[in-house]
Amino acid sequence: MKIAQFSRIGFMMAAVGSAVGLGNIWKFPYITGEYGGGAFVLVYLMTVMLVGFTVMIAEMLIGYLGRRDCVANFETLAPRHKQWWKHAGWMGVTSSLVMIYYSVVIGWILNYITVAMIQLPSSVSEAETAFNTMLKQGLGTQIFFHTIAFFITTAVVAKGIKGGIERFNMVLMPALMLILGVMFVYAFNMDGFSQAFSYMFTPDWSKLTSEAFAVAVGHAFFTLSLGYGSIMIYSASLPKEGNMVHSSLFVIAGDTIIALVAGLVLFTFLFQYGAEPAKGPGLVFISLPAVFFQMGVIGNVFSVLFFLALAFAGLTSAVSLVEPMVQYLIDKYDFSRIKAAVVMGLFFYLFGIVAILSQIEWSAPALTWGGKNFFDWMDYITSSVLLPTAGLAMAIFVGYVIEKERVVSALKPQMGWFFPIWYFSLRYIAPIALVVVLLNLTGIIKI
């Protein structure tokens, strides 16, 4: 079945929306400060181009040439061993597994929008108690907001490429940028801005260890939404005259700028009010709410805006995570779009409830094994195993399996003199980097 097409700007907004997710706001700022500030930023930008950009073009090319779902794209484009290569297309399943816990986290964010409107915690200890209470005892609260995330995501995907996904991203992505822009202007005029800037950009070469390089490669890959099948499916809807190189550079620039701006804003607020940078969810749900409380009325306004921006980032990524398997059901089994969206929505919704239960006090023991609960296992399997494996498969497929003449014909006019550099990176640099990241993340080797 032919996939509907994005407009050119609609594709770029959707691709940026897919790339800009929760990791941009609560992970990138922290690891930047943790691994050497400006030194890490330089390494990160280098790995974005050598690994992220390289694999993104490969994933775009598979979708652009195949014009179908992930499984059919690999099977159609493979000149031989089609039955083997179609299994690489099951990378789309990864996105559905990610949605199991991603929707739960979006639910937390939606809940905190209401918290920001009603009553912010007055201290870090109060914020920590409130978050842990929600996590371990708030079954009804989590299911309620998880349900809202399910309805929004499923409804957008059900409306299709043009009427749903493109329109959704054309509204939410500019809104996200506007909110962060307003908060950045306010933060720029605070005393804590210079400290935040120093924390994120002053090079500390002593922290730039071999582990920092592995972290940079891993985050560059994951933050660009590679390996889920989302970019591939979106590229299958890219107009024939669309430029993959320009589009990918736009996505990379947008993703990186938003991460840097978010980091400067958040750390300015933290340093201004004497709070310590926290890692992951602790930064968003514990440290920041207490800081917003100290800011008074403007803090209430900014807390609502911040969690709205975070919700927008999460929802635009969520839509892209559901789409690959929806398209597969449409292509393979001739499902209507609405039926496919509902089926995949119910998949992540029902297993999302299991993920919630795996953290509730009375049910957690039954859903915990090997030192991880169900929620953590979904995170580990997808981010540490499936995503780098999918990236490696795409690099090998485009670099070694698809006929070089076909790759040259599609990309040489767009890349010009840069094509041999990109092709070399695809065949040698990106695969080696992804193997190292895969081995490091799974604990087979420690760098």
Backbone torsions as a table, in degrees:
resi	resn	phi	psi	omega
1	MET	NA	133.7	-178.9
2	LYS	-69.0	135.1	-179.7
3	ILE	-87.2	136.2	177.6
4	ALA	-62.7	155.3	-174.6
5	GLN	-105.4	143.6	169.8
6	PHE	-75.0	160.5	160.3
7	SER	-76.2	166.7	-177.4
8	ARG	-61.8	-49.0	-179.3
9	ILE	-69.3	-32.5	177.6
10	GLY	-63.8	-40.7	177.7
11	PHE	-62.3	-46.3	-177.0
12	MET	-65.5	-39.7	177.6
13	MET	-65.7	-40.3	179.1
14	ALA	-66.1	-41.1	179.8
15	ALA	-66.9	-41.7	176.0
16	VAL	-64.4	-41.1	177.9
17	GLY	-61.2	-36.3	176.9
18	SER	-67.3	-42.0	-176.7
19	ALA	-73.5	-41.9	-177.5
20	VAL	-78.2	106.6	179.9
21	GLY	-131.1	-161.4	-175.5
22	LEU	-65.6	-31.1	-179.7
23	GLY	-62.9	-30.0	177.9
24	ASN	-60.7	-35.5	-170.7
25	ILE	-97.2	-33.5	-178.1
26	TRP	-111.7	-7.0	178.8
27	LYS	-109.5	-50.9	-174.5
28	PHE	-58.0	-47.0	-179.8
29	PRO	-57.9	-41.3	-176.8
30	TYR	-68.1	-48.0	-177.3
31	ILE	-67.5	-25.5	175.9
32	THR	-63.0	-48.9	177.9
33	GLY	-68.4	-35.6	-177.4
34	GLU	-65.8	-36.4	-173.1
35	TYR	-111.2	30.8	168.9
36	GLY	111.3	12.7	174.2
37	GLY	58.6	-120.2	-177.6
38	GLY	-60.5	-31.1	177.7
39	ALA	-63.8	-42.4	178.9
40	PHE	-68.3	-39.1	179.6
41	VAL	-58.9	-42.3	178.8
42	LEU	-62.7	-45.2	178.9
43	VAL	-64.4	-41.4	-179.8
44	TYR	-61.5	-46.4	-179.9
45	LEU	-62.7	-36.7	177.7
46	MET	-65.2	-43.9	-179.6
47	THR	-71.6	-29.2	175.3
48	VAL	-58.9	-42.6	-178.0
49	MET	-77.3	-40.8	-175.2
50	LEU	-78.0	-31.8	-178.3
51	VAL	-113.1	-55.8	-175.9
52	GLY	-60.2	-55.1	-179.6
53	PHE	-61.9	-41.2	-178.0
54	THR	-60.8	-49.4	-177.6
55	VAL	-73.8	-32.5	178.2
56	MET	-61.7	-43.8	177.9
57	ILE	-62.4	-39.9	178.9
58	ALA	-63.0	-45.1	-179.7
59	GLU	-66.0	-41.4	176.7
60	MET	-60.3	-42.8	-177.0
61	LEU	-62.9	-42.0	178.9
62	ILE	-60.2	-44.6	179.1
63	GLY	-68.5	-41.9	-177.7
64	TYR	-63.3	-40.4	-179.5
65	LEU	-80.2	-37.0	-174.9
66	GLY	-79.8	-39.6	177.8
67	ARG	59.8	26.5	177.9
68	ARG	-139.3	-162.4	177.9
69	ASP	-72.0	170.7	-173.5
70	CYS	-60.0	-45.7	-178.7
71	VAL	-63.1	-48.1	-179.2
72	ALA	-64.9	-33.1	179.1
73	ASN	-61.9	-48.9	179.8
74	PHE	-64.9	-43.4	-177.5
75	GLU	-65.3	-39.9	-177.8
76	THR	-71.8	-42.0	-173.0
77	LEU	-82.1	-20.7	179.9
78	ALA	-69.7	122.3	-179.8
79	PRO	-71.4	-20.4	178.4
80	ARG	-152.5	166.1	-179.1
81	HIS	54.3	42.9	-176.5
82	LYS	-60.5	-38.5	-178.3
83	GLN	-65.2	-28.9	176.8
84	TRP	-77.2	-46.5	-173.8
85	TRP	-70.6	-23.0	179.7
86	LYS	-64.8	-22.3	178.8
87	HIS	-67.6	-26.5	176.4
88	ALA	-64.3	-26.9	179.7
89	GLY	-69.8	-12.0	177.7
90	TRP	-73.6	6.4	172.1
91	MET	-57.1	-24.0	178.3
92	GLY	-61.8	-25.0	177.3
93	VAL	-64.8	-33.1	-179.4
94	THR	-56.4	-43.2	-178.7
95	SER	-62.1	-36.5	178.5
96	SER	-68.8	-35.8	176.9
97	LEU	-68.2	-38.4	177.0
98	VAL	-61.7	-39.8	-178.1
99	MET	-62.6	-22.4	179.7
100	ILE	-57.6	-44.9	-179.9
101	TYR	-99.0	-23.5	-178.9
102	TYR	-65.2	-39.5	178.4
103	SER	-65.0	-34.9	177.7
104	VAL	-63.9	-44.2	-179.8
105	VAL	-65.7	-39.3	175.3
106	ILE	-59.7	-37.9	176.2
107	GLY	-60.2	-41.4	176.2
108	TRP	-58.2	-43.2	-178.1
109	ILE	-64.7	-44.8	177.7
110	LEU	-60.1	-38.8	176.9
111	ASN	-62.0	-40.5	-177.2
112	TYR	-73.8	-18.1	170.9
113	ILE	-64.3	-42.2	178.3
114	THR	-69.6	-37.2	176.5
115	VAL	-60.7	-43.5	-179.6
116	ALA	-64.1	-32.4	179.7
117	MET	-75.6	-31.6	-172.3
118	ILE	-95.8	-63.1	-176.3
119	GLN	-159.0	111.7	176.7
120	LEU	-76.7	148.4	174.6
121	PRO	-66.7	144.4	-173.0
122	SER	-88.2	-9.3	-179.3
123	SER	-150.9	165.7	178.7
124	VAL	-62.7	-40.8	-179.4
125	SER	-64.6	-40.3	177.7
126	GLU	-66.3	-39.7	178.7
127	ALA	-65.1	-40.0	179.5
128	GLU	-66.0	-41.7	178.3
129	THR	-63.2	-42.9	-179.3
130	ALA	-63.8	-43.0	-179.1
131	PHE	-66.9	-45.1	-179.8
132	ASN	-65.9	-34.0	176.8
133	THR	-64.5	-44.0	177.0
134	MET	-61.1	-44.1	-174.5
135	LEU	-66.8	-42.5	-171.4
136	LYS	-99.0	-19.9	-176.3
137	GLN	-127.0	-17.8	-174.1
138	GLY	-86.4	59.8	-178.5
139	LEU	-61.4	-49.5	-178.2
140	GLY	-62.6	-42.8	179.3
141	THR	-61.2	-47.2	-177.6
142	GLN	-65.6	-42.5	179.7
143	ILE	-65.2	-38.9	-179.7
144	PHE	-59.5	-50.9	-176.7
145	PHE	-76.5	-29.6	171.7
146	HIS	-61.6	-37.4	178.2
147	THR	-65.6	-40.8	177.1
148	ILE	-61.7	-44.6	177.7
149	ALA	-59.9	-40.6	177.6
150	PHE	-60.8	-47.8	-177.9
151	PHE	-64.7	-43.4	-179.2
152	ILE	-63.6	-50.1	-177.2
153	THR	-62.3	-47.6	-178.0
154	THR	-64.2	-40.3	-179.2
155	ALA	-64.7	-41.0	-179.8
156	VAL	-65.9	-47.2	-179.7
157	VAL	-63.2	-38.2	-178.9
158	ALA	-63.0	-26.5	-178.8
159	LYS	-80.5	-7.4	172.3
160	GLY	95.4	-178.1	-176.2
161	ILE	-63.7	-53.6	-174.8
162	LYS	-79.4	-53.2	-173.8
163	GLY	-76.9	-20.2	-178.8
164	GLY	-110.2	-73.6	-171.1
165	ILE	-64.3	-48.5	-179.1
166	GLU	-63.7	-47.9	-178.2
167	ARG	-62.7	-40.7	179.6
168	PHE	-60.1	-47.7	-179.0
169	ASN	-71.0	-32.6	179.2
170	MET	-66.4	-21.5	177.0
171	VAL	-94.4	-50.8	-171.9
172	LEU	-72.2	-37.9	-177.8
173	MET	-66.9	-46.7	173.9
174	PRO	-60.7	-36.6	178.6
175	ALA	-63.9	-42.4	176.8
176	LEU	-60.4	-46.2	-179.9
177	MET	-64.2	-38.4	179.0
178	LEU	-64.5	-45.3	179.9
179	ILE	-61.3	-48.4	179.5
180	LEU	-64.1	-35.5	178.5
181	GLY	-63.7	-44.8	178.5
182	VAL	-62.5	-44.0	-179.8
183	MET	-67.6	-33.4	178.5
184	PHE	-67.1	-43.9	178.9
185	VAL	-60.1	-42.3	178.8
186	TYR	-65.3	-45.6	-178.5
187	ALA	-64.8	-34.2	-177.5
188	PHE	-58.7	-29.1	-177.6
189	ASN	-93.9	9.5	178.2
190	MET	-99.5	154.0	-179.5
191	ASP	-64.0	-30.7	-177.9
192	GLY	-70.8	-10.1	-176.9
193	PHE	-63.9	-42.3	-178.3
194	SER	-64.2	-36.8	177.6
195	GLN	-68.2	-40.2	177.6
196	ALA	-64.5	-42.7	179.6
197	PHE	-62.0	-42.7	179.4
198	SER	-65.1	-41.1	-178.7
199	TYR	-61.5	-38.1	-175.1
200	MET	-90.6	-26.0	-169.9
201	PHE	-122.8	-14.8	176.7
202	THR	-71.9	121.0	-176.2
203	PRO	-67.3	129.2	171.9
204	ASP	-121.7	90.7	-171.9
205	TRP	-66.1	-20.8	-180.0
206	SER	-66.6	-24.6	-179.9
207	LYS	-88.1	-6.0	-175.8
208	LEU	-85.4	73.6	-178.8
209	THR	-86.1	176.5	176.5
210	SER	-62.5	-31.8	177.1
211	GLU	-63.5	-36.5	179.5
212	ALA	-62.4	-37.1	178.3
213	PHE	-65.3	-42.2	178.6
214	ALA	-64.2	-40.7	178.5
215	VAL	-63.8	-41.8	-180.0
216	ALA	-62.4	-44.7	179.5
217	VAL	-64.2	-45.5	-179.1
218	GLY	-62.5	-45.0	-178.2
219	HIS	-71.0	-37.4	177.2
220	ALA	-58.9	-37.7	-179.8
221	PHE	-72.7	-47.9	-174.1
222	PHE	-72.4	-38.4	-174.9
223	THR	-68.8	-22.2	179.6
224	LEU	-87.4	7.7	176.0
225	SER	64.4	38.0	-179.6
226	LEU	-93.7	144.7	177.0
227	GLY	91.6	-6.0	177.4
228	TYR	-86.7	-22.5	-172.2
229	GLY	95.2	-8.3	-177.3
230	SER	-65.1	-49.7	-179.5
231	ILE	-63.5	-35.9	178.7
232	MET	-63.9	-47.2	-179.4
233	ILE	-66.4	-41.6	177.0
234	TYR	-62.1	-38.9	-179.4
235	SER	-69.9	-25.7	174.5
236	ALA	-65.8	-19.4	178.6
237	SER	-102.7	7.6	178.2
238	LEU	-74.1	132.3	178.1
239	PRO	-55.2	148.4	-177.9
240	LYS	-55.4	-32.9	-179.5
241	GLU	-85.3	1.7	-178.4
242	GLY	-66.9	147.8	-179.2
243	ASN	-103.7	110.5	-177.6
244	MET	-65.8	-36.1	-177.9
245	VAL	-67.9	-49.6	178.4
246	HIS	-61.0	-41.9	-179.1
247	SER	-63.4	-43.8	-178.8
248	SER	-67.2	-38.5	177.4
249	LEU	-65.5	-37.5	176.7
250	PHE	-63.1	-43.1	179.3
251	VAL	-64.0	-46.6	-179.2
252	ILE	-62.0	-44.6	180.0
253	ALA	-63.0	-46.7	-179.7
254	GLY	-62.5	-44.1	-179.5
255	ASP	-62.2	-45.2	-177.1
256	THR	-69.8	-44.2	-179.2
257	ILE	-62.1	-44.3	179.5
258	ILE	-62.2	-40.6	178.8
259	ALA	-63.4	-43.5	-179.0
260	LEU	-67.7	-44.0	179.1
261	VAL	-62.7	-44.8	179.2
262	ALA	-59.9	-42.5	179.2
263	GLY	-62.1	-44.7	179.6
264	LEU	-63.3	-41.4	-179.9
265	VAL	-64.6	-50.4	-175.2
266	LEU	-65.0	-44.6	-178.3
267	PHE	-72.0	-29.2	173.4
268	THR	-60.1	-47.6	179.5
269	PHE	-63.0	-42.4	-179.2
270	LEU	-63.1	-48.9	-177.8
271	PHE	-69.6	-34.0	-179.5
272	GLN	-60.5	-34.2	-175.9
273	TYR	-112.5	21.3	170.9
274	GLY	71.0	21.9	178.8
275	ALA	-92.5	152.0	179.3
276	GLU	-90.4	140.8	176.1
277	PRO	-59.8	133.9	179.2
278	ALA	-112.2	168.9	-177.0
279	LYS	-105.7	139.7	171.6
280	GLY	59.5	-137.5	-178.2
281	PRO	-57.7	-28.2	178.9
282	GLY	-60.1	-35.0	178.1
283	LEU	-64.0	-45.6	-172.1
284	VAL	-81.8	-42.5	-171.3
285	PHE	-100.3	-10.0	-178.5
286	ILE	-120.6	-59.5	-176.1
287	SER	-66.5	-49.9	-173.5
288	LEU	-66.9	-44.4	179.0
289	PRO	-56.4	-38.3	178.4
290	ALA	-66.9	-37.9	177.8
291	VAL	-67.2	-43.3	178.6
292	PHE	-59.3	-36.5	178.5
293	PHE	-60.8	-42.2	-178.7
294	GLN	-67.2	-20.7	-178.2
295	MET	-80.0	-6.3	178.0
296	GLY	78.3	-145.7	-175.4
297	VAL	-60.5	-43.3	-179.8
298	ILE	-63.1	-29.7	176.8
299	GLY	-65.8	-38.9	176.1
300	ASN	-62.4	-42.8	179.8
301	VAL	-64.4	-48.0	-177.9
302	PHE	-67.3	-32.7	179.6
303	SER	-65.9	-41.4	176.8
304	VAL	-63.9	-45.6	179.9
305	LEU	-63.1	-41.1	-178.5
306	PHE	-63.2	-48.2	-179.2
307	PHE	-70.0	-28.0	171.6
308	LEU	-63.9	-46.3	179.0
309	ALA	-60.7	-42.0	179.2
310	LEU	-64.7	-39.9	177.3
311	ALA	-64.0	-41.4	178.2
312	PHE	-60.9	-44.6	179.4
313	ALA	-61.8	-42.6	-179.5
314	GLY	-67.7	-42.5	-176.5
315	LEU	-70.0	-38.9	177.9
316	THR	-65.3	-35.2	175.5
317	SER	-71.1	-38.8	-179.2
318	ALA	-60.0	-43.0	179.0
319	VAL	-58.4	-42.4	-179.2
320	SER	-70.5	-25.5	179.5
321	LEU	-75.8	-30.6	-179.4
322	VAL	-80.6	-32.2	-171.7
323	GLU	-59.0	-40.3	-177.0
324	PRO	-57.4	-46.9	-178.9
325	MET	-76.3	-26.5	173.1
326	VAL	-62.0	-46.0	179.4
327	GLN	-64.8	-34.5	177.7
328	TYR	-63.7	-45.2	179.5
329	LEU	-63.6	-35.0	178.0
330	ILE	-67.7	-46.3	-177.4
331	ASP	-71.3	-46.6	-171.4
332	LYS	-80.1	-41.7	-172.2
333	TYR	-116.3	7.5	176.6
334	ASP	58.6	35.3	174.7
335	PHE	-68.8	149.4	166.8
336	SER	-69.9	157.9	-179.0
337	ARG	-61.5	-40.9	-179.0
338	ILE	-62.5	-45.6	-179.2
339	LYS	-63.6	-42.9	-180.0
340	ALA	-63.8	-42.0	179.9
341	ALA	-63.9	-41.3	179.9
342	VAL	-67.3	-42.6	179.9
343	VAL	-60.8	-48.7	-179.3
344	MET	-71.3	-32.2	176.0
345	GLY	-64.2	-44.2	178.4
346	LEU	-65.4	-32.4	177.6
347	PHE	-59.5	-55.7	-177.2
348	PHE	-72.6	-27.3	-179.9
349	TYR	-67.7	-49.5	-176.5
350	LEU	-67.9	-43.5	177.4
351	PHE	-71.5	-24.9	174.3
352	GLY	-63.7	-36.4	176.3
353	ILE	-63.8	-37.7	175.1
354	VAL	-62.4	-40.5	178.2
355	ALA	-62.5	-38.6	176.8
356	ILE	-65.0	-46.8	-179.5
357	LEU	-61.3	-29.1	-178.2
358	SER	-69.9	-8.2	177.9
359	GLN	-115.0	-7.5	177.0
360	ILE	-76.0	137.7	-172.4
361	GLU	-50.1	-51.0	-172.1
362	TRP	-75.9	-20.5	-177.7
363	SER	-109.5	-12.4	-176.2
364	ALA	-58.2	-43.4	-178.0
365	PRO	-56.9	-36.9	-178.5
366	ALA	-73.7	-17.5	-177.3
367	LEU	-115.2	26.0	179.0
368	THR	-126.3	130.7	175.8
369	TRP	-152.9	151.9	179.9
370	GLY	61.0	26.1	178.5
371	GLY	82.7	1.0	179.7
372	LYS	-131.2	144.2	173.0
373	ASN	-85.9	176.3	-176.2
374	PHE	-58.5	-42.7	178.1
375	PHE	-56.3	-50.7	-177.5
376	ASP	-66.9	-35.4	178.4
377	TRP	-64.2	-40.6	177.5
378	MET	-61.7	-41.5	178.0
379	ASP	-64.0	-46.8	-177.0
380	TYR	-65.4	-48.6	-176.7
381	ILE	-61.2	-42.9	-177.6
382	THR	-73.4	-50.5	-173.4
383	SER	-77.3	-33.2	-175.0
384	SER	-94.6	-22.4	-176.0
385	VAL	-118.8	-59.7	-170.2
386	LEU	-70.3	-42.6	-176.5
387	LEU	-65.9	-51.8	177.8
388	PRO	-63.7	-30.9	176.9
389	THR	-65.3	-42.3	178.1
390	ALA	-64.6	-41.1	178.0
391	GLY	-62.3	-41.6	177.6
392	LEU	-63.2	-41.6	179.1
393	ALA	-62.4	-41.4	-179.8
394	MET	-67.5	-40.1	179.1
395	ALA	-62.8	-43.0	179.4
396	ILE	-68.2	-41.0	-176.9
397	PHE	-62.8	-48.1	-179.2
398	VAL	-76.9	-35.4	-176.5
399	GLY	-77.6	-28.4	-172.4
400	TYR	-128.4	-21.4	-173.2
401	VAL	-101.3	-54.2	177.1
402	ILE	-62.7	138.4	-179.2
403	GLU	-56.8	133.2	-177.0
404	LYS	-59.4	-34.7	-179.1
405	GLU	-61.2	-36.0	-180.0
406	ARG	-70.3	-38.6	178.1
407	VAL	-67.2	-43.4	179.2
408	VAL	-61.2	-45.6	-177.8
409	SER	-60.7	-38.1	-177.0
410	ALA	-79.3	-35.5	-169.2
411	LEU	-110.9	-27.5	-177.0
412	LYS	-57.8	-42.2	178.3
413	PRO	-62.5	-28.5	-179.6
414	GLN	-86.8	-28.1	-175.7
415	MET	-99.3	-31.5	-177.5
416	GLY	63.6	-131.1	-175.8
417	TRP	-64.2	-18.5	-176.8
418	PHE	-79.5	-14.2	-175.1
419	PHE	-56.9	-47.9	-179.1
420	PRO	-60.2	-34.4	179.1
421	ILE	-66.7	-46.3	179.3
422	TRP	-62.2	-43.3	-176.6
423	TYR	-66.0	-38.4	176.4
424	PHE	-63.8	-44.5	178.8
425	SER	-61.7	-40.1	-179.5
426	LEU	-64.8	-39.8	-175.0
427	ARG	-82.2	-28.6	-172.4
428	TYR	-123.9	-52.3	-173.3
429	ILE	-71.6	-52.8	-176.9
430	ALA	-60.4	-45.9	179.6
431	PRO	-60.8	-42.6	179.9
432	ILE	-63.6	-44.5	-179.8
433	ALA	-61.7	-41.7	-178.1
434	LEU	-70.8	-34.6	175.5
435	VAL	-63.7	-43.7	178.5
436	VAL	-61.8	-45.3	178.7
437	VAL	-62.6	-43.6	179.9
438	LEU	-60.5	-46.4	180.0
439	LEU	-65.9	-36.8	-179.2
440	ASN	-70.8	-44.8	-177.1
441	LEU	-67.6	-34.7	-179.7
442	THR	-83.7	-5.6	176.5
443	GLY	82.7	6.8	178.9
444	ILE	-64.8	-40.4	170.7
445	ILE	-132.8	153.5	175.0
446	LYS	-120.0	123.0	-177.1
447	ILE	-83.9	NA	NA
